[in-house]
Amino acid sequence: MTYCIGIKTNEGLVFASDSRTNAGLDNVNIYSKMMTHDIGDRTIIVVTSGNLGTSQAVYKSIEEDLKTQNIEINLNTCKNFEQIASYIGGLNIKHSSPQGMNTDNVLLGSTFLVGGQIKGQKHELYLIYPQGNYIRPADSKPYLVIGEVKYGKPILDRVVKPDISIGDASRCALISMDSTLRSDLTVGPPIDFAVFKKDADNLVALDCLNITDDTYSKICNQWSESIFKIFDSFPRFKWEKKFK
Amino acid sequence: MTYCIGIKTNEGLVFASDSRTNAGLDNVNIYSKMMTHDIGDRTIIVVTSGNLGTSQAVYKSIEEDLKTQNIEINLNTCKNFEQIASYIGGLNIKHSSPQGMNTDNVLLGSTFLVGGQIKGQKHELYLIYPQGNYIRPADSKPYLVIGEVKYGKPILDRVVKPDISIGDASRCALISMDSTLRSDLTVGPPIDFAVFKKDADNLVALDCLNITDDTYSKICNQWSESIFKIFDSFPRFKWEKKFK
């Protein structure tokens, strides 16, 4: 499996994705699932979960389309993020049903998160389904997750709101990722991590974090330790007083 | 779905179970999933997830067996908790394949957590599978969960250790339940909640908590608020300093 997070706050965007791929528990590998395109008038971040063959074919097509001259549509010619979502959705359908492959019994679908900003427009975040259609996040819960989404959802639900800073959103994404890593073997390091501040020319941060890296470990260790402090400060049950 | 938690620390046992049942999103109901037997030399707590018909039939059988005189096996005649787990496992198989029902296409399995103590023996916790066999929790992570287990697992993984008090284990169970309630519609209040202290004659606490009840809401609200304090105390990323 995989776990990818996209958060869109008023201040900007945060993306995080793990790097573990597996075809069964005994066939585990490390692949980056993030692609960034940070050129000219646009910054675009894509992360993906699902069938690795399909995801890689889509990324490869995106790169080839960028190199092809006089092509009708590529990441640079799309007029807005809805066109970008539609373009990636089209590639997703194309590559998830390659010629001659029976997709009735073999599910080859992939899911993508794509976000960023084109100069003069708003910053955007989309989730693209294996069927090629797409959604934006809800205004009140401005995040989208794909892959092994359940372990990391509670902390996002409690913390992510439109008005939190991209710093807090970044720390929340790393904790959400850490919770998932600890609870599920199919999600693993390193963590690709990208931060975009609204109206900036380039990405604010683009990192590949290992769990021993300072940036990652300081936040996650402090989180674990602080949880115990919260537990110390909780009110006691009436029945606990009898034992003391 | 359902979410049930069983925690076994050195000091005792904590059980929590939600009350929502659903057959599709448009057919939702409230049923208690907890059964307690706190009589004579033994305290036994059972919680269940899975097919409601099977779970109810098993509980009904347990109660009828207790009333039947000269019966070979019931909760009172079992010599230890392994026998209790085996007894419930047997009822589970019996009722999940009722005569004439085609179970090839219809999955009627239920899962149970059972724990407690028989005087003079150790306190115990078992998970009983739909197949009727059973396991005990790992020594290092002394908890078992059934049903919609993923949302609430990270907080259990971080907090539950053999040496925490049953008070902390209780608060952790309620937060784990609250995280699941908030993220998944198929898990809902009220929360049945039972606490047993090792070598005690009876349950220390047996409650049916609504989310507006003081016991529940104080802990869960304080948890939500404290999380934001942790976020305020986190170290900042280098790139954040540029914005200030």
Interface residues (C-beta under 8 A of the other chain):
Chain A: K150 Y151 G152 K153 P154 I155 D157 R158 V159 S165 G167 D168 S170 R171 C172 S179 T180 R182 S183 D184 V195 K197 V204 A205 T215 K218 I219 Q222 W223 S224 S226 I227 F228 I230 F231 S233 F234 P235 R236 F237 W239 E240 F243
Chain B: K150 Y151 G152 K153 P154 I155 D157 R158 V159 S165 G167 D168 S170 R171 C172 S179 T180 R182 S183 D184 V195 K197 V204 A205 T215 K218 I219 Q222 W223 S224 S226 I227 F228 I230 F231 S233 F234 P235 R236 F237 W239 E240 F243
